[in-house]
Amino acid sequence: MKIKTSNGYTLIETITALTISSIISIGMYFVFTNGSKNIEIEELLFDIKNYSTSCLELISDKMRSADQININNVLGSASITLQTSISGDEETFTYSIINNRLHENSVPINIYGESLFTNDEDMYDLTISMSCSESNLSVFESSDQALVSNFYDLDINVLVKSELNENYQNNYKSSKRIFAINKFVQNLES
């Protein structure tokens, strides 16, 4: 009696190998797509952070050198008007949120990341708000009223909501405490 030897795989072995490889492939696909989504979210948050901190720096630099500061908080967002005298010339800067973008003198501030707020094709809905108030310094920080009245707290908030995943929502807040040195010096002189 002769025994036949087989050089190939049986049908069951082939189906088992295909099933195992397809399960591994599907698992790798989901790991890759979730990783891509997380990278996209991190890039978005990085751009938002750059935009808000750059705007914060721009406004705080002008506030430090301002002679007069007027703050109007309307509908949850602030409008900041700064008046500065440089070499006898008076300059006025007004910062406000218009159409979900930060504006200086009614002109959009063009800083890296501002396109996030105008692109309607994105998968995220971004809402920006700005608030500014005279700082409430504690007695431990300063008891001098002339000093206290020249500190301001400036906040820029960006609310991120996903249009694809209704459970995803993130709020990025950048804050800065600003000392208006020119205003302080003018108050000392008068």
C-alpha positions as CSV (number, residue, x, y, z in Angstrom):
1,M,0.0,0.0,0.0
2,K,1.3,3.3,-1.0
3,I,0.6,6.5,1.1
4,K,0.1,9.7,-0.8
5,T,2.0,12.8,0.4
6,S,0.7,16.2,-0.2
7,N,2.9,19.2,-1.1
8,G,0.1,21.8,-0.8
9,Y,-2.2,23.2,1.9
10,T,-5.7,22.0,2.6
11,L,-8.7,24.2,2.1
12,I,-9.2,24.6,5.9
13,E,-5.6,25.6,6.4
14,T,-5.9,28.3,3.7
15,I,-9.2,29.7,5.1
16,T,-7.7,29.8,8.6
17,A,-4.6,31.6,7.4
18,L,-6.8,34.1,5.5
19,T,-9.1,34.7,8.5
20,I,-6.2,35.4,10.8
21,S,-4.4,37.7,8.4
22,S,-7.6,39.7,7.7
23,I,-8.3,40.1,11.5
24,I,-4.7,41.4,11.9
25,S,-5.1,43.7,8.9
26,I,-8.4,45.1,10.1
27,G,-6.9,45.7,13.6
28,M,-3.9,47.5,12.1
29,Y,-6.3,49.7,9.9
30,F,-8.2,50.9,13.0
31,V,-5.0,51.6,14.9
32,F,-3.7,53.6,11.9
33,T,-7.0,55.6,11.4
34,N,-7.2,56.4,15.2
35,G,-3.6,57.5,15.2
36,S,-4.2,59.7,12.2
37,K,-7.2,61.3,13.9
38,N,-5.2,62.0,17.0
39,I,-2.4,63.5,15.1
40,E,-4.9,65.8,13.2
41,I,-6.5,66.9,16.5
42,E,-3.0,67.6,18.0
43,E,-2.0,69.7,14.9
44,L,-5.3,71.6,15.2
45,L,-4.7,72.3,18.9
46,F,-1.1,73.3,18.2
47,D,-2.3,75.8,15.5
48,I,-5.0,77.2,17.9
49,K,-2.3,77.6,20.6
50,N,0.0,79.4,18.2
51,Y,-2.8,81.8,17.0
52,S,-4.1,82.6,20.4
53,T,-0.8,83.1,22.1
54,S,0.5,85.3,19.2
55,C,-2.6,87.4,19.4
56,L,-2.2,87.6,23.1
57,E,1.4,88.8,22.8
58,L,0.4,91.4,20.2
59,I,-2.4,92.9,22.3
60,S,-0.4,92.7,25.6
61,D,2.6,94.6,24.0
62,K,0.3,97.4,22.9
63,M,-1.5,97.4,26.4
64,R,1.9,97.8,28.2
65,S,2.7,100.9,26.2
66,A,-0.9,102.4,26.2
67,D,-1.6,105.7,27.9
68,Q,-5.3,105.0,28.2
69,I,-7.2,101.7,28.2
70,N,-11.0,101.3,27.7
71,I,-12.6,97.9,28.0
72,N,-16.2,97.1,26.8
73,N,-17.5,93.6,27.6
74,V,-20.4,93.0,25.3
75,L,-22.2,89.7,24.6
76,G,-19.4,87.6,26.3
77,S,-16.6,89.1,24.4
78,A,-14.5,92.2,25.0
79,S,-13.6,95.2,22.9
80,I,-10.4,96.8,24.0
81,T,-9.5,100.4,22.9
82,L,-5.9,101.5,23.5
83,Q,-4.7,105.1,23.1
84,T,-0.9,105.7,22.9
85,S,1.1,108.9,22.4
86,I,4.3,108.4,20.6
87,S,6.4,111.6,19.9
88,G,3.3,113.7,20.2
89,D,1.3,111.6,17.7
90,E,-1.7,109.8,19.2
91,E,-2.5,106.3,18.0
92,T,-5.7,104.4,18.8
93,F,-5.9,100.6,18.6
94,T,-9.2,98.7,18.9
95,Y,-9.2,95.0,19.4
96,S,-12.4,93.0,19.0
97,I,-13.9,89.7,17.8
98,I,-15.8,90.1,14.5
99,N,-17.1,87.1,12.6
100,N,-15.2,84.7,14.8
101,R,-11.8,86.4,14.1
102,L,-9.7,88.8,16.1
103,H,-9.5,92.3,14.5
104,E,-7.2,95.2,15.1
105,N,-8.9,98.5,14.0
106,S,-11.6,96.4,12.1
107,V,-8.9,94.7,10.1
108,P,-8.4,90.9,10.7
109,I,-5.1,90.0,12.4
110,N,-3.2,87.9,9.9
111,I,-1.2,85.5,12.1
112,Y,-0.3,81.9,11.4
113,G,-3.4,79.9,12.3
114,E,-6.1,82.5,11.4
115,S,-7.2,80.4,8.5
116,L,-8.6,77.9,10.9
117,F,-11.4,80.3,11.8
118,T,-12.4,81.1,8.2
119,N,-12.2,77.6,6.5
120,D,-15.8,76.2,6.3
121,E,-14.5,72.8,5.0
122,D,-12.9,71.7,8.2
123,M,-14.3,69.0,10.4
124,Y,-14.2,71.3,13.5
125,D,-16.3,74.2,14.5
126,L,-14.1,76.8,16.2
127,T,-15.5,79.7,18.3
128,I,-13.2,82.4,19.6
129,S,-13.9,84.8,22.4
130,M,-11.8,87.4,24.3
131,S,-12.3,88.8,27.7
132,C,-10.3,91.5,29.5
133,S,-10.7,93.0,33.0
134,E,-8.9,95.0,35.6
135,S,-7.0,92.5,37.6
136,N,-8.1,91.6,41.0
137,L,-4.7,91.5,42.7
138,S,-4.8,90.1,46.2
139,V,-3.4,91.9,49.2
140,F,-0.4,89.5,49.1
141,E,0.4,90.6,45.5
142,S,0.1,94.4,46.1
143,S,-1.6,96.8,48.5
144,D,-0.8,99.9,46.5
145,Q,-4.0,101.0,44.8
146,A,-2.2,103.0,42.1
147,L,-0.3,99.8,41.2
148,V,-3.4,97.6,41.3
149,S,-5.5,99.7,39.0
150,N,-2.9,99.3,36.2
151,F,-3.0,95.5,36.0
152,Y,-5.2,93.8,33.5
153,D,-6.1,90.1,32.9
154,L,-6.5,89.2,29.2
155,D,-8.0,85.9,28.2
156,I,-8.5,84.4,24.7
157,N,-10.7,81.3,24.6
158,V,-11.1,79.0,21.7
159,L,-13.9,76.4,21.8
160,V,-13.4,73.4,19.5
161,K,-16.3,71.1,18.6
162,S,-16.1,68.2,16.2
163,E,-18.6,68.1,13.4
164,L,-18.1,64.4,12.9
165,N,-18.0,63.3,16.6
166,E,-20.6,65.1,18.6
167,N,-18.9,63.9,21.9
168,Y,-15.7,65.7,21.2
169,Q,-15.4,69.2,22.6
170,N,-12.2,71.0,23.8
171,N,-11.7,74.5,25.2
172,Y,-8.3,76.1,24.8
173,K,-7.7,79.2,27.0
174,S,-4.6,81.4,26.9
175,S,-4.3,84.1,29.6
176,K,-1.9,86.8,30.5
177,R,-1.7,89.4,33.3
178,I,-0.5,92.7,31.9
179,F,1.0,95.7,33.7
180,A,0.2,98.9,31.8
181,I,3.4,100.7,32.6
182,N,2.8,103.9,30.6
183,K,-0.6,104.4,32.2
184,F,1.0,103.8,35.6
185,V,3.7,106.4,35.0
186,Q,1.1,109.0,33.7
187,N,-1.0,108.4,36.9
188,L,2.1,109.0,39.0
189,E,3.0,112.3,37.2
190,S,-0.5,113.7,37.6
